[in-house]
Amino acid sequence: MNYYSLNKKAPNTTFEDAVVRGLAPDKGLYFPEIIRPLDPSFFETIEDKSNTEIAFEAIKQFIVPEIPEDVLKQIIEDTLNFDFPVVEINEHISTLELFHGPTMAFKDVGARFMARCLGYFNENNTKDVTVLVATSGDTGGAVANGFLGVKGVNVVILYPSGKVSDIQEKQLTTLGQNITALEVDGVFDDCQDMVKQAFMDSELTSKMQLTSANSINIARWLPQLFYFMFTYKQLKSKHKDLVFSVPSGNFGNICAGMVAQKLGLPIKHFIAANNANDTIVNYMLTQSYEPKPSVQTISNAMDVGNPSNFIRIQELHNNDFDALKANLSSFSFNDEDTEAALLELYNDYNYIADPHGAVGYLGAKTYLKSNDAHVVFLETAHPTKFLDVVEEVIRENVDLPPQIESVMHKEKTAIKIDTYQGLKDYLLS
């Protein structure tokens, strides 16, 4: 499988090169040359397959033979060593819990998968690779955990000061070893802009191999399609049209779901559930893409004003707005809406959600006002990662799981920067 740049000004390349580079030389995102639908029999018998078998069949066309089948199977086995339960909320709405991994966030799958792919490619490489990643919350912890101790890989995480939760900050600033955290005086978009600028800085790239572990990286992005397959496996017997409401920030997760749809997974529709950062909501209304500075919300991992992966979503729909409109609805909800949803889920259904899942629940409810389907919203992080918000809303104490408890009393170590030059100076040092 070869990959091409969505800027269309760089040569096509291999999976390995796409993973190691992160961005194409023309600064475009990589995209697979072809997506071959799976045989219909795969979905007809999906409930008889293990999660590892499902994931392998779904992703092997994008990776084999660059990573041999036996190695890929082991990478998947190591990545998926936790559960992905679907929990029924009511007759028309369920939630897919994606927080049962080591950092209790959906990004554990992509980060662990990418780390293992990069580790395989780097086995015989004498030159270190520096993974540069911006985070609005959960990406940092998942990447830090996934890459911890990987030979020949150094990880540098940029996060916005005061705009991630205390637990999220602990997860990305307390590991040490090959992980470094840079605390940026700014918002997530500033962090993301610094990362992009580093990739365009020839003085840096001539001296070191940079790659990204944000969902712009093909190996971080693609494995997220697994979730949608696992959900269908669990809900197939309901014989209802399946719709996914995805809390959306950089749009990598929902985009991966659309790849699963291209593979033949019978998904009727997608809902992009947004917080006050409503760039895509406005685009779907006006056809005018106008990114804007992100605003801070209680669902901070979605505080993105210029979502990187939306260009991939457009490519999946052949840049046809009408085709996209038929497959995607987008709704925006403010913090007050989100808090009301958290309380409703707790009081009416005895379910404790996190703020991002609550936004997904609101997207499901809004869609169901005028459509008949079974909607699954993605619960993307454990509620205790946002303890101050959740406990204040539901007026109950929430027990800390072991994954969270283990980092609470560790000492934070971070380097403060406020400009791109601060990042560059650190990397060159």
Disulfide bonds with the S-S distance in Angstrom:
none
